[in-house]
Amino acid sequence: MVDPFTGERHVPSTLGPTQFMGEIALLHGGNWSMPMRASKDTSVIEVPRREILRLMSEIPEMSDIVITVLAARRRRQLDTRDGTLVLIGEDEDRAVRRIAEFASRNRLPYRSYLLGSPEARSVATSCSAPPDMPAVVFGREIVVTDPTPDKVAQLLGLNYNLVDDEAFDVLIVGGGPAGVAAGVYAGAEGLRALVIEDLAIGGQAGTSSRIENYMGFPTGISGADLVWRGEVQALKFGTRFAMPRRVVKLERLDDGAFCATFDNDQRVRGRAVVVATGVQYRRLPIDRLEAFEGSGVYYAATENESRYCKDAEAIVIGGGNSAGQAAMYLSRSARHVRLLVRGQSLATSMSSYLSSRLEADPAITIEYGAEVSALHGDDRLDAVTIRNAGNGPERTVSTRALFIMVGAAPNTSWLSGLVELDKHGFVLTGDTRGGSSPYATSQAGIFAVGDVRAGSVKRVASSVGEGSVVISKVWDYVQP
């Protein structure tokens, strides 16, 4: 393995006789992010990707070896930040920060250099980029102008090359725990499935730094890692992923199939649809909130966001498990964490083990009956005004990082009136809607699972269970 910019050899990453090259992108047909060259005369046997996947499906022992090695290589890349994607000036430019969030949440290795640093200048020189400007660089030759997640996804080969009006057995809209679980089981059952996600595989659960009450992980696991494992599993079974892609419209065709239109006007067809779009945190009615999003206001608390509050005050708004997990995680890097809860107790909204830890942690202060009433700063957030319940006293607190994790707004506007929703926008399912299962909607062929379903238990484990179980009903529907 070599550095993509200097060409220098990474000695610990050298392969020899009987070993195989490749990385996790093999499963979805993406591009390599680990440049390699022969250090001496070498004979290499190239096996077509399609044949490798066929052998993996026929020989489980081979599949186990290949996937274990490829997953380990990706984990090492994330640890060492080896890869062809480099971000310069992340702290200075909102567009570059957006790429950092996209890469981090999708477990894509990248390096980030401060603007003006020797490393940044070296990269800029190697690809003839301006040395004093923020940039997104791919390899030694490509400087991404006006960087967007979609452009980066295309360079990395993450965008599944869909043919317009391509047909699938089932379209799974949403790449959170429920959607990925559905993708695993659909692929395992031989269904031609497509999972569609607009930002990051993992959904809201992917922003959770540590889940401790998921069976099988006694020391806990991050939401991103949990769902990434599921994604790899689904890819192994042949399920495809389209990302970043957002469904903006769903129609029922004359032949009974469904047509989903993406935000880039591309269309795909499916004989059945699984709605697994989950929920998103609500935007608070605070002046200038949108102006500070990505520049001090965040809706996730991962390693990427935690850097912005290192040795400083961090404020988390919310009383649920996600807010509690964020506060615990941020306390490792922040000088102090304030958890603002509108209610007077965490007993009804947060798991007992988590609330007990928060209350015992000296680095965390829980303020009940408190809310943020104003934001302060120029280009970046500098401080917030906190107000006690009612018309209580206000005070201004300096902070560079405000994490908002309140409310649950379902992502259902794209359903175009095809299914019945409750007054809050959640999808109604079950016998009362004429459905043949707890996950069937009022429209035959459309199923809903996970947090987006009215009456569901808003937990990762239950979402995984629903996504797994619903495929048996999808199978019954699509089979003649």
C-alpha positions in Angstrom: 0.0 0.0 0.0 1.3 3.5 -0.9 0.5 7.1 0.1 -1.6 8.5 -2.8 0.2 11.8 -2.7 3.8 11.0 -1.9 3.9 7.4 -3.4 5.8 6.3 -0.3 5.4 2.7 0.8 3.4 1.8 4.0 5.6 -1.1 5.2 3.0 -2.5 7.7 0.5 -2.7 4.8 2.5 -4.9 2.5 1.0 -8.0 0.9 2.9 -11.1 -0.2 2.4 -14.5 -1.8 -0.9 -16.3 -1.2 -2.6 -13.1 0.0 -5.3 -11.2 -1.8 -5.9 -7.5 -2.5 -9.2 -5.8 -2.3 -11.4 -3.8 0.1 -14.9 -3.6 1.3 -16.0 -1.7 -1.9 -15.8 -5.0 -3.7 -19.2 -5.9 -2.3 -21.0 -2.9 -4.0 -18.7 -2.3 -6.9 -17.2 0.9 -5.6 -13.7 2.4 -6.2 -10.6 1.5 -4.3 -9.4 3.9 -1.6 -6.2 2.1 -0.9 -3.6 2.8 -3.6 -1.2 -0.1 -4.1 1.8 -0.8 -6.3 4.2 -3.7 -6.7 7.5 -3.3 -4.8 9.2 -5.8 -7.1 8.4 -8.0 -10.1 5.0 -9.6 -9.2 2.5 -11.9 -10.8 -1.1 -11.0 -9.9 -4.1 -13.1 -10.7 -7.2 -10.9 -11.4 -10.6 -12.5 -10.7 -13.7 -10.7 -12.0 -15.8 -9.2 -9.2 -18.9 -11.1 -10.4 -17.1 -14.4 -10.1 -15.8 -13.7 -6.6 -19.3 -12.8 -5.4 -20.6 -16.0 -7.0 -18.0 -18.1 -5.2 -18.7 -16.3 -1.9 -22.4 -17.2 -2.3 -21.6 -20.8 -3.0 -18.9 -21.4 -0.4 -19.7 -19.9 3.0 -16.3 -20.6 4.4 -14.7 -18.5 1.6 -17.2 -15.7 2.2 -16.4 -15.7 5.9 -12.6 -15.3 5.2 -13.0 -12.6 2.5 -15.5 -10.5 4.4 -13.6 -10.7 7.7 -10.4 -9.5 6.0 -12.1 -6.7 4.0 -13.9 -5.5 7.1 -10.7 -5.5 9.1 -9.0 -3.5 6.4 -11.7 -0.9 6.5 -11.5 -0.6 10.3 -7.7 -0.1 10.1 -8.2 2.5 7.4 -10.5 4.4 9.7 -8.1 4.2 12.6 -5.0 5.3 10.5 -7.0 7.5 8.1 -5.4 6.0 5.1 -7.2 6.7 1.8 -7.5 8.8 -1.2 -9.9 11.4 0.2 -8.4 14.5 1.8 -10.2 17.5 3.3 -8.4 20.8 3.7 -9.8 23.6 5.9 -12.7 21.7 7.4 -12.8 24.1 10.3 -13.0 27.1 7.9 -15.6 26.0 5.3 -19.1 24.7 5.8 -19.1 22.7 2.5 -16.0 20.8 3.6 -17.5 20.2 7.0 -20.5 18.6 5.3 -18.2 16.2 3.4 -16.5 15.4 6.7 -19.9 14.5 8.2 -20.9 12.5 5.2 -17.6 10.5 5.2 -17.5 10.0 9.0 -21.1 8.8 9.2 -20.6 6.4 6.3 -17.4 5.0 7.6 -15.3 6.3 4.7 -11.6 6.9 5.5 -10.4 10.4 5.0 -7.7 12.7 6.2 -8.4 16.3 7.4 -5.7 19.0 7.4 -5.8 22.5 8.8 -5.7 25.2 6.2 -2.1 26.5 5.9 -0.6 23.5 7.6 2.5 21.8 5.9 0.4 18.7 5.2 -2.3 20.8 3.5 0.3 22.7 1.4 1.9 19.4 0.3 -1.4 18.0 -0.9 -2.3 21.2 -2.6 1.0 21.3 -4.4 0.7 17.7 -5.6 -2.7 18.3 -7.3 -2.1 22.0 -8.3 -4.8 23.3 -6.0 -4.6 26.8 -4.4 -2.6 26.4 -1.2 -4.6 28.9 0.8 -8.2 27.7 0.0 -10.3 25.0 1.5 -10.6 22.0 -0.7 -11.8 18.4 -1.1 -9.2 16.3 -2.9 -9.5 12.8 -4.3 -6.3 11.2 -5.3 -3.5 13.2 -6.8 -5.4 14.6 -9.7 -9.0 15.5 -8.7 -10.0 18.6 -6.8 -13.7 18.6 -6.2 -15.2 22.0 -7.0 -18.4 22.9 -5.1 -18.1 19.7 -3.1 -21.3 17.8 -2.2 -21.9 14.4 -0.8 -23.3 13.3 -4.1 -20.1 14.2 -6.0 -17.9 12.5 -3.4 -20.1 9.4 -3.5 -19.7 9.3 -7.3 -15.9 9.5 -7.0 -15.9 6.7 -4.4 -18.3 4.6 -6.5 -21.0 4.6 -3.8 -23.8 5.5 -6.2 -25.3 2.3 -7.5 -25.5 2.7 -11.3 -29.2 2.4 -11.7 -30.9 2.3 -15.1 -33.9 4.6 -15.3 -37.0 2.7 -14.4 -35.0 -0.3 -13.3 -37.2 -2.9 -11.6 -36.7 -4.5 -8.2 -38.8 -6.9 -6.1 -38.8 -4.5 -3.2 -37.8 -0.9 -2.6 -36.7 -0.2 1.0 -36.8 3.5 1.6 -34.6 4.4 4.6 -31.2 3.1 5.6 -31.5 3.0 9.4 -31.7 -0.2 11.5 -35.1 -1.2 10.2 -34.2 -0.6 6.6 -30.9 -2.3 6.7 -32.4 -5.3 8.6 -35.0 -5.5 5.9 -32.2 -5.4 3.3 -30.4 -8.3 5.0 -33.5 -10.5 5.1 -34.7 -9.6 1.6 -31.3 -10.5 0.1 -31.2 -13.7 2.1 -34.6 -14.7 0.8 -33.6 -14.1 -2.8 -35.5 -10.9 -3.4 -34.0 -8.3 -5.6 -33.9 -5.4 -3.1 -32.7 -1.8 -3.2 -32.2 0.2 -0.1 -32.4 4.0 -0.6 -30.9 6.4 1.9 -30.5 10.2 1.6 -27.4 10.9 3.8 -25.9 8.1 5.8 -26.5 4.4 6.3 -27.5 4.1 9.9 -30.1 6.9 10.1 -30.6 8.5 13.5 -29.3 5.4 15.2 -26.0 5.9 13.4 -25.4 9.1 15.4 -25.5 7.2 18.7 -22.0 6.9 20.1 -22.8 3.9 22.3 -25.7 1.5 22.6 -25.4 -0.7 25.7 -28.8 -2.4 25.8 -28.6 -4.2 22.5 -28.4 -8.0 22.9 -25.1 -9.6 22.1 -22.9 -6.6 22.9 -22.2 -6.6 26.6 -19.7 -3.8 26.4 -21.9 -1.8 24.0 -21.6 -0.8 20.3 -21.9 2.4 18.4 -25.0 2.8 16.3 -22.8 3.4 13.2 -20.8 0.2 13.8 -23.9 -1.8 14.4 -25.7 -0.7 11.2 -22.5 -0.9 9.2 -22.2 -4.6 10.0 -25.7 -5.0 8.8 -24.9 -3.2 5.6 -22.0 -5.5 4.9 -24.2 -8.4 5.6 -26.9 -7.2 3.2 -24.4 -6.5 0.5 -23.1 -10.1 0.9 -26.6 -11.4 0.1 -26.9 -9.2 -3.0 -29.0 -6.3 -1.7 -28.0 -3.0 -3.4 -27.8 0.5 -1.8 -28.5 3.8 -3.5 -26.9 6.6 -1.4 -27.1 9.6 -1.1 -30.5 9.5 -2.8 -33.8 10.8 -1.5 -37.2 9.7 -2.6 -39.3 12.8 -3.3 -42.3 11.0 -4.9 -44.0 7.6 -4.9 -46.6 6.6 -7.4 -48.6 3.4 -8.0 -48.6 2.4 -11.7 -51.3 0.8 -13.7 -49.7 -2.6 -13.5 -49.7 -2.5 -9.7 -46.0 -1.8 -9.3 -44.7 1.3 -7.6 -42.5 4.0 -9.1 -40.1 6.0 -6.8 -38.7 9.3 -8.1 -35.3 10.4 -6.6 -34.2 14.0 -5.9 -32.1 13.8 -9.1 -35.2 12.9 -11.2 -34.1 9.3 -11.6 -36.8 6.7 -11.2 -36.9 3.1 -10.1 -39.7 0.6 -9.9 -40.6 -1.9 -7.2 -43.3 -4.6 -6.8 -43.5 -3.7 -3.1 -42.2 -0.9 -0.9 -41.0 -1.0 2.7 -41.2 2.5 4.4 -38.3 2.7 6.9 -37.6 6.4 6.8 -37.6 6.8 10.6 -37.8 10.2 12.2 -35.6 13.2 12.4 -35.0 15.6 15.3 -37.2 18.7 15.2 -35.8 22.1 14.5 -36.4 24.4 17.5 -38.1 27.7 16.9 -34.9 29.8 17.6 -33.8 32.8 15.6 -30.7 32.1 13.3 -30.8 28.4 14.0 -30.4 27.5 10.3 -27.5 29.9 10.0 -25.5 28.0 12.7 -26.3 24.5 11.6 -23.0 22.8 10.9 -21.2 25.8 12.4 -21.9 25.2 16.1 -25.4 23.6 16.0 -25.4 19.8 15.4 -27.9 17.0 15.3 -25.4 14.1 15.9 -22.7 13.5 18.4 -20.1 11.3 16.7 -16.3 11.5 16.7 -16.5 14.1 13.9 -18.7 16.5 16.0 -16.9 15.9 19.3 -13.8 17.6 17.9 -15.6 20.9 17.9 -16.1 21.0 21.6 -12.7 19.7 22.8 -11.7 21.3 26.1 -14.8 23.6 25.9 -18.4 23.8 27.1 -20.9 21.6 25.2 -24.7 21.8 25.5 -27.1 19.0 24.7 -30.8 19.5 24.5 -33.1 16.5 25.0 -34.3 14.0 27.5 -34.2 10.8 25.6 -31.6 8.0 25.3 -30.0 9.7 22.3 -29.4 12.9 24.2 -28.1 11.0 27.2 -25.7 8.9 25.1 -24.5 12.1 23.4 -23.8 13.8 26.8 -21.9 10.8 28.1 -19.8 10.6 24.9 -19.1 14.3 24.7 -18.0 14.4 28.3 -14.8 12.6 27.2 -13.6 15.5 25.1 -15.5 18.5 26.4 -14.5 20.4 29.5 -18.1 20.2 30.7 -21.4 19.2 29.3 -24.8 20.7 30.2 -27.9 18.6 29.5 -31.0 20.7 29.1 -34.3 18.9 29.8 -37.6 20.7 29.5 -39.3 18.3 31.9 -38.6 17.8 35.6 -37.5 14.2 35.4 -35.8 11.6 33.1 -37.6 8.7 34.5 -40.2 8.4 31.7 -38.0 9.3 28.7 -34.6 7.7 29.4 -33.3 4.2 30.3 -32.6 3.9 34.0 -29.0 2.8 33.6 -28.2 5.8 31.5 -29.9 8.5 33.6 -28.1 7.1 36.7 -24.7 7.5 35.0 -25.5 11.0 33.9 -26.5 12.0 37.4 -23.3 10.5 38.9 -20.9 12.1 36.3 -19.2 15.2 37.7 -18.5 16.4 34.2 -22.2 16.6 33.3 -24.8 19.0 34.7 -28.5 18.2 34.2 -30.7 21.3 34.1 -34.4 20.5 34.4 -37.0 22.9 33.1 -34.5 24.7 30.9 -34.4 25.7 27.3 -32.3 27.7 24.8 -33.9 30.9 23.8 -31.2 32.6 21.7 -28.0 31.9 19.8 -25.1 34.3 19.5 -22.1 34.6 17.2 -21.1 35.8 13.7 -20.0 33.1 11.3 -19.9 30.5 14.1 -21.8 29.9 17.3 -20.1 31.6 20.3 -22.8 31.5 23.0 -26.4 30.6 23.8 -29.0 32.1 26.1 -30.6 29.6 28.5 -34.0 30.3 30.1 -35.7 28.5 32.9 -39.2 27.2 32.4 -41.9 29.8 32.1 -40.6 33.3 32.4 -37.6 32.4 34.6 -34.3 34.2 34.6 -32.1 34.1 31.5 -28.3 33.7 31.4 -25.8 33.6 28.6 -23.3 30.6 28.4 -20.3 30.5 26.1 -20.2 27.4 23.9 -19.0 26.4 20.5 -21.2 23.3 20.2 -25.0 22.9 20.7 -26.4 19.5 20.2 -30.2 19.3 19.5 -31.8 15.9 20.1 -35.5 16.6 20.8 -38.7 15.6 19.1 -39.4 13.1 16.5 -40.7 14.3 13.1 -41.5 11.4 10.7 -40.2 11.5 7.2 -43.4 10.8 5.3 -44.1 13.8 3.0 -42.8 11.8 0.0 -45.6 9.2 0.3 -47.9 11.5 -1.7 -51.1 10.5 0.0 -50.8 6.8 -0.9 -51.1 5.6 2.7 -53.0 6.8 5.8 -51.1 8.8 8.4 -52.0 9.8 11.9 -52.3 13.4 12.9 -48.5 13.6 13.6 -47.5 12.2 10.2 -46.7 8.6 11.3 -47.8 5.7 9.1 -50.8 3.8 10.2 -50.6 0.1 10.0 -52.3 -3.1 11.1 -55.7 -4.7 10.9 -57.6 -1.4 11.4 -56.2 -0.2 8.1 -57.1 -3.4 6.2 -53.6 -4.7 6.4 -52.8 -8.4 6.5 -50.0 -7.9 9.1 -49.0 -5.4 11.8 -46.8 -3.7 9.2 -49.2 -3.5 6.3 -50.5 0.0 5.4 -53.8 1.0 3.9 -52.2 0.6 0.5 -51.6 -3.0 -0.6 -47.9 -3.6 -1.3 -46.6 -0.8 1.0 -45.4 -1.8 4.4 -44.0 0.4 7.2 -41.5 -0.6 9.9 -39.4 1.1 12.6 -39.8 4.6 14.1 -41.9 5.9 11.2 -44.7 3.4 12.0 -47.4 4.8 14.3 -47.4 2.9 17.6 -44.0 1.4 17.2 -41.5 1.2 20.1 -38.8 3.7 19.3 -35.8 1.6 20.0 -33.0 0.2 17.8 -33.7 -3.4 18.7 -37.4 -3.2 17.9 -36.7 -1.5 14.6 -34.3 -4.3 13.6 -36.9 -6.9 14.6 -39.6 -5.2 12.5 -37.4 -4.8 9.5 -36.5 -8.5 9.7 -40.0 -9.8 10.2 -41.7 -7.7 7.5 -39.9 -9.4 4.7 -41.9 -12.6 5.1 -45.0 -10.5 4.3 -43.2 -8.8 1.4 -42.4 -12.3 0.0 -46.0 -13.4 0.2 -47.1 -10.3 -1.6 -44.6 -10.4 -4.5 -44.9 -14.1 -5.1 -47.6 -15.1 -7.6 
